[in-house]
Every structure is written in C-alpha cells, then in structure tokens.
Amino acid sequence: MLPEPDPTLCHLLADDLRAAGYSSAALRSAWGVRADDAISRGLLEPALRALGDRRDPLAVLGRLWGLGRSVPIEDLAPALPSIGVAGAVALGLAAHEGDTVTPAVLVRPQAIADADGEEEWWIASDLDEAALGGPLPEDHVLGVGGASQTLARLQVTWRAASALDIGTGCGIQALRLRRLVPRVVATDISERALRFTRLNALLNDVDGIETRHGSLFDPVAGETFERVASNPPFVITPRVAGVPAYEYRDGGLEGDALVASVIAGVGAHLAPGGLAQSLGNWEYRDGESGLDRVKGWVDPALDAWVIEREVLDPLAYAELWVRDGGTVPGTPAYARLIDAWLEDFDQRGVTGIGFGYVLLRRPLAGGPTLERYERVASGGEAAFGPHLAACLEEHDRAALLDDDGLADATLRVSPDVTEARHHHPGEEAPSVIELRQGGGFARTIEVDPALAALVGACDGDLSVGPLIGAIAELLDVDADDLRADLLPRVRELIVTGFLRFLDA
C-alpha cells in the first residue's frame, strides 16, 4: 500500500522537481518528439537512447519517474537535494537497495491549458505496462490516460461552488475541477487511488480537494453538487474466474450496469442548474440500440445530451481491452481471455459496444428543454469544452423563445463555419450544399438552398423573420410555409453551434 503522503515531504519533492526543470516540454526536448510519441505507445528505448549517459537532474529524474527505470543512487542524490533519496523512499515513490534506486511509481509532468491559462502538474501513478515489463496488477492506479484526457477536454468551463469527481483514480479530474470550483469531493472504491489523489494534490500545492472512500454515490449520500465529473470504470469485463478485474477500469458489475448506475443515479446529486459529464460504454443487444438503452437510464427530469463517437464489434472490443491489460497477442493467455469476452457477450446477445460522452443537467426551473441522443463520428475534441458550453448557452436562450420570438432574433454565423457546394459538370445549380464546422465536432450537414440562403444572410443586420420573408419571395414560395420549415432547423443550428445570437 502506498503510504499516506507527508505534506512536508511532498513540498520538498516539488522544490526538487522544479529546480530540475522537470517539465513535459523539457523532457520532450531532452529525448525528442519521436521518442516522446513512442513513450505514449509503451516504447521506452528511443527515449533511453536519447538520454544516453546524461547524469544531470532532468535526465536522472526522467529515467526514474518518467520512464520507470532504475538509476544509481550517486546520480539521484544530487537531483533530490531537498527531499533526499530517503524522503522519496518514505513517500513510497522509490525503493533503495545497495547502489541502486528503483522506481515504485511514475511521476510524470502533465501540461494543461484552459480558460484560466496554462498549468503544469506532476502526476504520480502506478508503474505502467512498459515499466513493469508485463501485465498490470488488478489494483493498478492509472495515470493520465487517453480517456482522462478526453473527459478533461470535454469539461464545460463554467465556475461553480462545489464539484464531485466519481472514481477519481489518480485525481486528475479533481485537480481540473478545482480550477473552477473552491470545493471538490473525490471518491473512489480504491484506497490506493485516493492516496495517489492526496499525494498529487499536495505535490502540486492544490487545496480544497476532499477524498472519500466508497462505491459510486455511497460516500455522498444526501449531498448535491453543481458540477459532477466521472471517468467511471466503464470497461465491460466478463465476471468469470481467471479474467483480471482491474479496479481502474472495471466496476465489478455485469455488462454496462456500472455506467447505467452512474447515469441513473447522478440526478439525485445535482443541485438546480447542476451539470454532470461522464464517459461510458453501452451495449447493443439483439438489435436494441445502445443509445436507446442509455435514454432509458436517464432521469426524465434532466436535460440530456448523449454523444456516441464509435461502435465496436465484440471481437474488436475484447482485443482492445485484453491488450490494454498487458496480455500480449499470440499467447495462450490472450486467446483464453478473448474467448471469455466473446462468450460473455454471446450470453447477453451483444452485437456491438458504443463509446461516448454523457452530459446531464438539472434545470434551474421548470422541466427539461434539451434531449439529444446522437452519433457524431468525425471531428476533434481539442477545444470542445468551451464549444459545448457556448452551445448550451445558446440553446438556453433559444428555448426561452417561441417561434415569434425566434423570428424576431438577430443571428450571425459562427466564425468557424464554411460552405461547400457540389455541382454536376455543366449544371449551374448545386446538387449538394454543405455547411462545415471547423471547431467542436467538425460537423458537416447537408442543407437545401433555402436554409443555405438564410445562414448566408445571418450577418447580424436583419432578424430571422424578415430574412425568411425575403428568401420566400426570391424562391417564389409561401412565406408562412417556409417559416414553419426553417425555424425548427434554425434551432438545431443554434444548439450545434452553426448559428449564434448577435450579442453572444
């Protein structure tokens, strides 16, 4: 068990890491961009070769806690002048035997950027597969993985009074939430994970994070929060002997029941206006859509926006997560685990597994106004949090307007939107007109000439109603019929970020 972190030792270690220039940019410069990319793929040798025989503090700490390799004590001692090797051992970060110091954990720099600017943290977590040279132990505490980064990029950047991080792991979401709220409660079923969270908060001098041990919402019974984030252990794992149940990714329930529990239970812990965001997997069973199943889990009193990014077939899903645990393809263990996954899926009639993002919100007053369950396969997520926040704000404004109010509104095209027209050779009129979004999910939607004309005319000068009237006259169609056709689609363009209110 990782020892309870000592605040004084954590602060001394931070002094040493800072003095060594132990940052993500410095390490990337030391071993190169290609080696840095190789590390993310579990390949350490390019970085080790690039460091060569360097014995400066940055290189020594990079080998020990960046790559998970042993170092001579005579090299490490000068790199830790404040905490000393004994202090690092006392924190449970390393082991010392003879002339060699062996890493017990990884401590990697993590650069972030949000509305408040750029920040660099040091994040401690368990040794990964590359450092261990084999499969992970079941109580493994993951560092900042791909799912963690995805959820972080999705986070709406609204400030609030309190936040809850369910299944905090190493604490990365709690740290990010703390930049937006003064008080964060971080829960996990793993006491080891909670100690990593406390260690990382101390190491980065972040207060206001309270850790609580327990499953899902048990540690916060009866409490409500304005923000909730969860990267839950959503991986669907067979409940049979011989299949590792990794705490960081496996919730201990059959199929997608863990994700269902998070989605169904979060409403009771959302204050009015409170927002919850999470990741999840859901099963497609015997022809039943995974998104339809998710819809059945959601409290009907909540606003809901669920986005499915991809659907994997059972074999591809099994291969992904068996390999993630460190079991190598081509071995008997790999084949046995794959078969266990496939048999488990067969028993429930699973034909596919969806992955996506869930946003739920308790309205400040009245009933819900947002119900979106959609598949969006393209586009990046680099700045999706601010984009999503803007879409919600614009939706809320539009939801307050009836059709007459929307017709009186003045809109403008979002600056990242472009138009593409496709013509058959020799034809003047386009056969296809597309609106393309450069930000957010980079949506591409096909529109007809009337809607294209309306969007093109939304430059902030005239309100929607007069624009529709002018377009109806131009196309020689009935203005009332055109208005009835276009206004619902204008609402859709507002919530997806193609159009904005003039003063937004």
C-alpha positions in Angstrom: 0.0 0.0 0.0 1.2 3.5 -0.8 1.9 5.3 2.4 -0.1 8.3 3.5 1.6 11.2 1.8 3.5 13.5 4.1 2.8 17.2 3.3 6.3 18.4 4.1 8.0 15.7 2.0 5.6 16.5 -0.9 6.5 20.1 -0.8 10.3 19.3 -0.7 9.9 17.0 -3.7 8.1 19.7 -5.6 11.0 22.0 -4.9 13.4 19.5 -6.3 11.3 18.7 -9.4 11.0 22.5 -10.1 14.7 23.1 -9.6 15.5 20.2 -12.1 13.2 21.8 -14.7 11.2 18.6 -14.7 8.5 19.6 -17.2 6.9 17.9 -20.1 8.5 20.4 -22.5 11.9 19.9 -21.1 11.6 16.1 -21.3 10.3 16.3 -24.8 13.3 18.4 -25.7 15.7 16.0 -24.0 14.6 12.9 -25.8 12.9 14.3 -28.9 9.4 14.4 -30.3 9.6 10.9 -31.9 10.7 9.3 -28.6 8.0 11.2 -26.8 5.4 9.7 -29.1 7.0 6.3 -28.7 6.5 6.5 -24.9 2.8 7.0 -25.3 2.8 3.7 -27.2 4.7 1.9 -24.5 8.1 2.0 -26.1 10.8 3.4 -23.9 14.1 2.5 -25.7 14.1 5.6 -28.0 14.0 7.9 -25.0 16.6 5.9 -23.1 18.9 6.0 -26.1 18.4 9.7 -26.5 19.3 10.4 -22.8 22.4 8.3 -23.3 24.8 8.7 -20.4 23.5 12.1 -19.2 23.6 12.4 -15.4 22.0 15.8 -15.0 19.0 16.0 -12.7 16.4 16.3 -15.5 17.8 13.2 -17.2 18.1 11.2 -14.0 14.5 12.0 -12.9 13.3 11.4 -16.4 14.7 7.9 -16.3 13.5 7.1 -12.8 9.9 8.5 -12.8 9.3 9.4 -16.4 10.3 6.0 -17.8 10.3 3.8 -14.8 13.9 2.7 -14.9 16.4 2.2 -12.0 19.2 4.7 -11.5 22.4 4.8 -9.5 22.0 6.4 -6.1 25.1 8.6 -6.8 23.2 10.1 -9.7 19.8 10.5 -7.9 21.1 12.1 -4.7 22.2 15.4 -6.4 18.9 15.5 -8.2 17.0 15.5 -4.9 18.9 17.9 -2.7 15.8 18.9 -0.6 13.9 15.7 0.0 16.8 13.3 -0.4 16.6 9.7 -1.6 15.4 8.7 1.9 12.5 11.2 1.6 11.5 9.8 -1.8 11.5 6.3 -0.3 9.5 7.4 2.7 6.8 8.8 0.3 6.6 5.4 -1.3 7.9 6.7 -4.7 11.1 4.6 -4.9 13.0 1.7 -3.3 16.7 1.8 -2.4 18.9 -1.3 -2.3 22.6 -1.1 -2.4 23.8 1.4 -5.0 20.6 1.4 -7.0 17.3 3.2 -6.6 14.2 1.6 -8.2 11.0 3.4 -9.0 7.9 2.3 -7.2 5.6 4.7 -9.1 5.7 7.0 -12.1 5.7 10.8 -11.5 5.2 12.5 -14.9 4.7 16.1 -15.7 1.3 17.0 -17.2 0.8 20.2 -19.1 -2.8 21.6 -19.3 -4.4 24.6 -20.8 -7.9 26.0 -20.0 -9.7 29.3 -19.8 -7.5 30.3 -16.8 -4.3 29.8 -18.8 -1.6 27.1 -18.8 -0.5 25.0 -15.9 2.0 22.2 -15.3 1.3 19.5 -12.8 3.3 16.4 -11.6 1.0 13.4 -11.6 2.0 10.3 -9.7 0.5 6.9 -10.6 1.4 3.3 -10.6 4.1 1.9 -12.9 2.6 1.1 -16.3 3.0 -1.9 -18.5 6.2 -0.7 -20.2 7.9 0.0 -16.8 6.7 -3.3 -15.3 7.5 -5.4 -18.4 4.3 -7.4 -18.2 0.6 -7.4 -17.2 -0.7 -4.9 -14.7 -1.8 -5.8 -11.2 -5.5 -5.6 -10.6 -5.2 -2.7 -8.1 -3.2 -0.6 -10.6 -3.9 3.1 -10.4 -3.8 4.6 -13.9 -2.1 7.9 -14.7 -3.4 10.4 -17.2 -4.6 8.1 -20.0 -6.5 8.8 -23.1 -9.9 8.6 -21.5 -8.8 11.0 -18.8 -7.6 13.5 -21.4 -10.9 13.1 -23.4 -13.0 13.9 -20.4 -10.8 16.8 -19.4 -11.2 18.3 -22.9 -15.0 17.9 -22.7 -15.4 19.7 -19.4 -17.6 22.7 -19.6 -15.6 25.6 -18.2 -18.4 27.1 -16.0 -17.5 28.1 -12.5 -19.5 26.7 -9.6 -19.5 26.4 -5.8 -18.9 22.6 -5.5 -18.0 19.6 -7.5 -17.9 15.8 -7.3 -15.4 13.6 -9.0 -16.7 10.0 -9.0 -14.0 7.3 -9.4 -11.1 9.8 -9.1 -8.2 7.5 -9.7 -5.0 9.5 -9.6 -7.1 12.6 -9.1 -6.6 14.4 -12.5 -10.2 15.3 -12.9 -10.4 16.6 -9.3 -7.4 18.8 -9.9 -9.0 20.2 -13.1 -12.4 20.8 -11.4 -10.6 22.6 -8.5 -9.6 25.3 -11.0 -13.3 26.0 -11.5 -14.7 25.5 -8.0 -13.5 26.1 -4.4 -14.5 22.7 -3.1 -14.2 19.2 -4.7 -15.2 15.9 -3.3 -13.3 13.0 -4.9 -14.5 9.4 -4.4 -13.1 6.0 -5.3 -13.6 2.4 -4.3 -9.8 2.1 -4.1 -8.0 3.5 -1.1 -4.8 3.3 -3.0 -6.2 5.6 -5.7 -7.3 8.1 -3.0 -3.8 8.2 -1.6 -2.5 9.0 -5.1 -5.1 11.8 -5.3 -4.0 13.2 -2.0 -0.3 12.9 -3.0 -0.9 14.7 -6.3 -2.9 17.5 -4.6 0.0 18.0 -2.1 2.7 17.7 -4.7 1.0 20.5 -6.8 0.0 22.6 -3.8 -3.7 22.3 -4.5 -6.1 22.6 -1.6 -9.8 22.2 -1.4 -10.0 18.5 -2.5 -11.6 16.1 -0.1 -11.2 12.4 -0.7 -13.8 9.8 0.4 -13.7 6.0 0.1 -16.6 4.1 -1.3 -18.5 3.0 -4.4 -20.2 5.5 -6.7 -22.5 7.8 -4.8 -22.4 6.0 -1.5 -19.8 8.4 0.0 -22.0 11.5 -0.8 -25.5 10.2 0.1 -27.9 13.1 0.5 -25.5 15.7 -0.9 -25.8 17.7 -4.1 -23.2 19.4 -6.2 -23.2 22.0 -9.0 -20.6 20.1 -11.1 -20.1 16.3 -11.4 -17.4 14.6 -13.4 -16.9 10.9 -13.8 -14.5 8.8 -15.8 -16.0 5.6 -14.3 -14.6 2.1 -14.6 -16.8 1.6 -17.7 -15.0 -1.3 -19.4 -17.3 -4.2 -19.9 -15.5 -7.2 -18.3 -16.6 -10.9 -18.0 -17.5 -11.8 -14.5 -15.7 -15.2 -14.6 -12.7 -16.7 -12.8 -9.4 -16.0 -14.5 -10.3 -12.7 -16.0 -8.4 -9.8 -14.3 -10.7 -7.2 -12.8 -8.7 -4.0 -12.9 -10.0 -1.5 -10.4 -9.2 1.5 -12.6 -11.4 0.3 -15.5 -13.8 -2.5 -14.2 -16.7 -1.5 -12.0 -17.4 -5.1 -10.8 -20.9 -5.3 -12.4 -22.2 -7.3 -15.3 -22.2 -5.7 -18.8 -22.8 -2.0 -18.8 -24.6 -1.9 -15.4 -21.9 0.3 -13.9 -22.4 3.0 -16.5 -26.2 2.6 -16.1 -25.8 3.1 -12.3 -23.8 6.3 -12.8 -26.2 7.8 -15.3 -29.3 6.8 -13.4 -28.0 7.9 -10.0 -26.4 11.2 -10.7 -29.6 13.2 -10.9 -30.2 12.8 -7.1 -26.8 14.6 -6.6 -27.3 17.5 -9.0 -28.3 20.9 -7.5 -30.6 23.1 -9.6 -28.6 24.1 -12.6 -26.0 21.4 -11.8 -24.2 19.7 -14.7 -22.8 16.2 -14.9 -20.4 15.0 -17.5 -19.1 11.4 -17.9 -17.7 8.9 -20.3 -19.2 5.4 -20.9 -19.6 2.2 -22.8 -23.0 0.8 -23.6 -24.1 -2.5 -25.2 -26.2 -3.1 -28.3 -28.3 -6.2 -27.5 -30.2 -8.2 -30.1 -31.0 -5.3 -32.3 -31.7 -2.8 -29.5 -29.8 0.4 -30.0 -27.2 1.3 -27.3 -28.3 4.9 -27.4 -31.9 3.8 -26.8 -30.7 1.9 -23.8 -28.9 4.9 -22.4 -32.0 7.0 -22.9 -33.9 4.5 -20.6 -31.3 5.1 -17.8 -31.7 8.9 -17.8 -33.9 10.7 -15.2 -36.6 12.3 -17.3 -36.4 15.4 -15.2 -32.9 16.2 -16.5 -31.6 17.8 -19.7 -29.7 15.2 -21.6 -27.1 15.4 -24.4 -25.5 12.0 -25.2 -23.0 11.7 -28.0 -21.8 8.3 -29.3 -18.4 8.5 -31.0 -18.0 4.9 -32.2 -19.4 1.4 -32.0 -17.0 -1.6 -31.8 -17.9 -5.2 -32.6 -17.4 -7.6 -29.7 -14.1 -9.0 -31.1 -12.5 -5.6 -31.6 -13.7 -4.5 -28.1 -12.2 -7.7 -26.5 -8.9 -7.2 -28.3 -8.7 -3.6 -27.2 -9.1 -4.2 -23.5 -7.2 -7.5 -23.2 -4.2 -5.8 -24.8 -4.7 -2.8 -22.6 -4.2 -5.0 -19.5 -0.8 -6.1 -20.8 -1.6 -9.5 -22.2 0.3 -10.0 -25.5 -1.4 -11.3 -28.7 -0.3 -14.8 -29.7 0.0 -16.2 -26.2 -2.4 -18.8 -24.7 -3.5 -16.3 -22.1 -4.5 -13.8 -24.8 -6.6 -16.4 -26.6 -8.2 -17.6 -23.4 -9.2 -14.0 -22.4 -10.6 -13.1 -25.8 -12.8 -16.2 -25.8 -14.0 -15.3 -22.3 -15.0 -11.9 -23.5 -16.8 -13.3 -26.6 -18.7 -15.9 -24.6 -19.8 -13.2 -22.1 -21.1 -11.0 -24.9 -22.9 -14.0 -26.6 -24.8 -14.8 -23.3 -26.4 -11.3 -23.4 -26.9 -11.1 -27.2 -24.4 -8.2 -27.5 -23.8 -7.2 -31.1 -21.8 -4.0 -30.6 -20.4 -1.7 -27.9 -20.8 2.0 -28.1 -18.4 4.6 -26.6 -19.4 8.1 -26.0 -20.0 11.1 -23.8 -22.9 11.9 -21.5 -24.0 15.4 -20.3 -26.9 15.7 -17.9 -28.2 18.9 -16.3 -30.9 19.7 -13.7 -32.9 22.7 -14.9 -32.9 25.7 -12.7 -36.7 25.8 -13.0 -39.4 24.1 -15.0 -38.9 20.9 -17.0 -36.1 19.9 -19.3 -35.7 21.5 -22.7 -32.8 19.5 -24.1 -33.0 15.9 -25.3 -30.3 14.9 -27.7 -29.1 11.3 -28.4 -26.8 11.4 -31.4 -23.9 9.8 -33.2 -21.1 12.1 -34.1 -18.1 10.2 -35.6 -15.9 12.9 -37.0 -14.0 15.9 -35.7 -11.6 16.6 -32.9 -12.0 17.5 -29.3 -9.2 19.9 -28.6 -11.4 22.8 -27.5 -14.8 21.0 -27.2 -15.4 22.1 -23.6 -15.8 25.8 -24.5 -17.7 24.9 -27.6 -20.1 22.7 -25.7 -20.6 25.5 -23.1 -21.4 28.0 -25.8 -23.9 25.6 -27.5 -25.7 25.1 -24.2 -25.9 28.8 -23.5 -27.3 29.5 -27.0 -29.8 26.6 -26.6 -31.0 28.0 -23.3 -31.6 31.4 -25.0 -33.5 29.8 -27.9 -35.5 27.6 -25.6 -37.0 30.7 -23.9 -38.3 32.0 -27.3 -41.4 30.8 -29.1 -41.4 30.9 -32.9 -42.3 34.6 -33.0 -39.5 35.4 -30.6 -37.0 33.4 -32.6 -38.2 35.2 -35.8 -37.5 38.5 -34.1 -34.0 37.4 -33.1 -30.9 38.5 -35.0 -28.3 35.8 -35.6 -24.9 35.5 -37.0 -22.9 32.7 -38.5 -20.2 31.2 -36.2 -16.8 32.2 -37.4 -15.6 28.6 -37.9 -18.5 27.7 -40.4 -17.8 27.4 -44.1 -20.0 26.4 -47.0 -19.2 23.9 -49.8 -21.3 23.5 -53.0 -21.0 20.5 -55.2 -22.1 20.7 -58.9 -22.6 18.1 -61.6 -20.5 19.1 -64.6 -22.2 21.7 -66.7 -25.0 22.4 -64.2 -25.4 25.8 -62.7 -27.4 24.8 -59.7 -25.5 22.8 -57.0 -26.6 19.2 -56.4 -25.4 19.3 -52.8 -24.8 22.2 -50.4 -22.9 21.5 -47.2 -22.2 23.6 -44.1 -19.0 22.6 -42.4 -17.9 23.4 -38.9 -14.2 23.9 -38.2 -14.4 23.6 -34.4 -16.3 21.4 -32.0 -17.1 18.1 -33.5 -16.4 19.4 -37.0 -19.9 18.6 -38.1 -20.8 18.6 -41.8 -24.5 18.9 -42.6 -26.3 19.0 -45.9 -28.8 21.9 -46.4 -31.2 22.9 -49.0 -31.0 26.2 -50.9 -33.5 28.0 -48.6 -31.6 27.2 -45.4 -28.2 27.9 -47.1 -29.5 31.3 -48.1 -30.7 32.0 -44.6 -27.4 31.0 -43.0 -25.5 33.0 -45.5 -27.7 36.1 -44.7 -27.2 35.8 -41.0 -24.6 38.6 -40.7 -26.2 40.4 -37.7 -28.1 43.1 -39.8 -31.6 41.7 -40.1 -33.6 39.4 -37.8 -34.7 35.9 -38.9 -38.3 36.7 -39.8 -37.5 39.4 -42.5 -34.8 37.2 -43.9 -37.2 34.3 -44.3 -39.7 36.6 -46.0 -37.0 37.8 -48.5 -35.9 34.3 -49.2 -39.5 33.2 -49.8 -40.0 36.0 -52.3 -36.8 35.1 -54.0 -37.7 31.4 -54.3 -41.3 32.2 -55.0 -42.7 30.1 -52.2 -45.2 30.7 -49.4 -43.6 32.7 -46.6 -45.6 31.0 -43.8 -44.8 27.6 -45.1 -41.1 28.4 -45.4 -41.0 29.9 -41.9 -42.6 26.7 -40.5 -40.0 24.6 -42.3 -36.9 26.7 -41.4 -37.4 27.8 -37.7 -37.0 24.2 -36.3 -33.9 23.8 -38.3 -32.6 27.2 -37.1 -33.0 25.9 -33.6 -30.9 22.9 -34.5 -28.2 25.1 -36.0 -28.1 27.1 -32.8 -27.7 24.2 -30.4 -25.0 22.6 -32.6 -23.0 25.9 -32.9 -23.5 26.9 -36.5 -25.5 30.0 -35.6 -25.2 32.3 -32.6 -27.3 35.2 -31.3 -25.9 38.5 -32.3 -24.7 39.5 -28.8 -23.3 36.1 -27.9 
